[in-house]
Amino acid sequence: MGKQSTSGQDTSPADRAVPEAPYGVDPAQTARRRRVKLAIRLVLLAVAAALLLWAVSASAWMVAKIRQWDVNRGTAIKQAAGQLTPRQPGAPFYMVIMGEDKRPGEKVGNSDTLMVAYVDPSRKHITILSIPRDSRVPIPGHGTNKINAAALIGGPALTIQTVRQFTGLPISHYVVVDFNGFRALVNAIGGVVVNVPQRIDDPKASNHVPAATVIERGTQRLNGDQALTFVRSRAFPNGDFTRIKDQQIFLKALAAQTLRPGNIFNLPKVVDAVETNVVSDLSISQMVGLAGDFRGMGSGAVTAATIPGEPKTIGGVAYVIPDTTALTLMVQRLEAGLPPTGRPTARPNASGAGGAVLPSSITVTVSNGARRTGLAKQAAAQLRAAGFRILSVGNTSRSHYAHTLVVYKTSAGKASAGRDRLQVGTIRAAPPGYRFSSDVLVIIGTDWPK
């Protein structure tokens, strides 16, 4: 029996070990809260440990994948040797995208998809110019044929050479995507939400996969098999031209959804799909850098158009005869940083009157007037990538200019076009003593961005 207190109540060591709770507080409830907090901490600790283990295992796995990618990339560079135009880091560039559709039982896939992409990292914008695969064009060293024959004859190198000759555009990179890898990529990110313009019922495009043969019209999430049907199908009155539009629709959706932050946990599946089924001259670091540049972009950041043409049968072979006049205008607009189709956009000239000034019509001399080497080459590369015609690159007679100058003889509008591309420099009419044979003279000063 416990001790008798002065108040007449029994007390024990156990009684004294439990302090009296403040008014209105339930000791049992407080204990439950402590247990809940402890459980939450343990769960968070377990999640953190799981993330750490995932990161470590993913890192080791990524190293192996990067090594294999470097092997593939070495082959890609050899294949395209001499056909690619070097580019400056961060500057806009042109890239050829080839889709190889290898069906079951086929050893060599057809080059069913051919595009030129104008990639502008600074604006987070991509312009896609699709080339119908049956376009009748000269293939260097092999006469005139369908443009997709270049891949079968000479692989990516001959395709790049053919595209360069056909469009007049400098190509800096290329990517070959196997359609099976395309399917794996779509599955890796959990499908792609697409607004399907019209119902598709095409067993051939689906490789007779029942669940992917029919795709209903409207907005829906397509898995890998369904996506393949969507981008493959030519079961339309306008055949390949409708398919190209569907491919452009899908690429816009894919680009926007692949770069979402939530796909970080799908990274191993994405990398596996790319490493196994994609061949490119781009390095892993370049791809990661581009992904970072375009993170957060929406489908509206991708513009797409198709080179127009008319179907024609020649010698029993069905071709598409490209509209070369329309192609020239599209290329000029592309070089000017404009959408490839649409009404001409007026650029104000010196007097304020409207007048379109295309970079391809402007000749430029670039001179380095700063005390840092290589700046004239850097500026010339930016202008050349935008379509300006560079006549010469060198140094000024005196070594120091505090400010970059964009000098013109007769057209302030042409100087303005160059200034718009460089994003630095003061436009000035040529003073006495300035001699240059081009339309515009760019003098690099010490204010040139580092």
Secondary structure as GFF3:
##gff-version 3
##sequence-region A 1 450
A	DSSP	beta_strand	3	4	.	.	.	ID=ss1
A	DSSP	beta_strand	10	11	.	.	.	ID=ss2
A	DSSP	alpha_helix	13	17	.	.	.	ID=ss3
A	DSSP	alpha_helix	27	79	.	.	.	ID=ss4
A	DSSP	beta_strand	93	101	.	.	.	ID=ss5
A	DSSP	beta_strand	110	120	.	.	.	ID=ss6
A	DSSP	three_ten_helix	121	123	.	.	.	ID=ss7
A	DSSP	beta_strand	125	130	.	.	.	ID=ss8
A	DSSP	beta_strand	136	138	.	.	.	ID=ss9
A	DSSP	beta_strand	144	146	.	.	.	ID=ss10
A	DSSP	alpha_helix	149	167	.	.	.	ID=ss11
A	DSSP	beta_strand	173	178	.	.	.	ID=ss12
A	DSSP	alpha_helix	179	188	.	.	.	ID=ss13
A	DSSP	beta_strand	192	196	.	.	.	ID=ss14
A	DSSP	beta_strand	200	201	.	.	.	ID=ss15
A	DSSP	alpha_helix	210	213	.	.	.	ID=ss16
A	DSSP	beta_strand	214	215	.	.	.	ID=ss17
A	DSSP	beta_strand	218	222	.	.	.	ID=ss18
A	DSSP	alpha_helix	224	232	.	.	.	ID=ss19
A	DSSP	alpha_helix	240	258	.	.	.	ID=ss20
A	DSSP	three_ten_helix	261	266	.	.	.	ID=ss21
A	DSSP	alpha_helix	267	277	.	.	.	ID=ss22
A	DSSP	beta_strand	278	280	.	.	.	ID=ss23
A	DSSP	alpha_helix	284	293	.	.	.	ID=ss24
A	DSSP	three_ten_helix	299	301	.	.	.	ID=ss25
A	DSSP	beta_strand	302	306	.	.	.	ID=ss26
A	DSSP	beta_strand	309	314	.	.	.	ID=ss27
A	DSSP	beta_strand	317	322	.	.	.	ID=ss28
A	DSSP	alpha_helix	324	335	.	.	.	ID=ss29
A	DSSP	three_ten_helix	359	361	.	.	.	ID=ss30
A	DSSP	beta_strand	363	368	.	.	.	ID=ss31
A	DSSP	alpha_helix	375	385	.	.	.	ID=ss32
A	DSSP	beta_strand	389	395	.	.	.	ID=ss33
A	DSSP	beta_strand	405	408	.	.	.	ID=ss34
A	DSSP	alpha_helix	412	422	.	.	.	ID=ss35
A	DSSP	beta_strand	426	429	.	.	.	ID=ss36
A	DSSP	beta_strand	440	444	.	.	.	ID=ss37
###
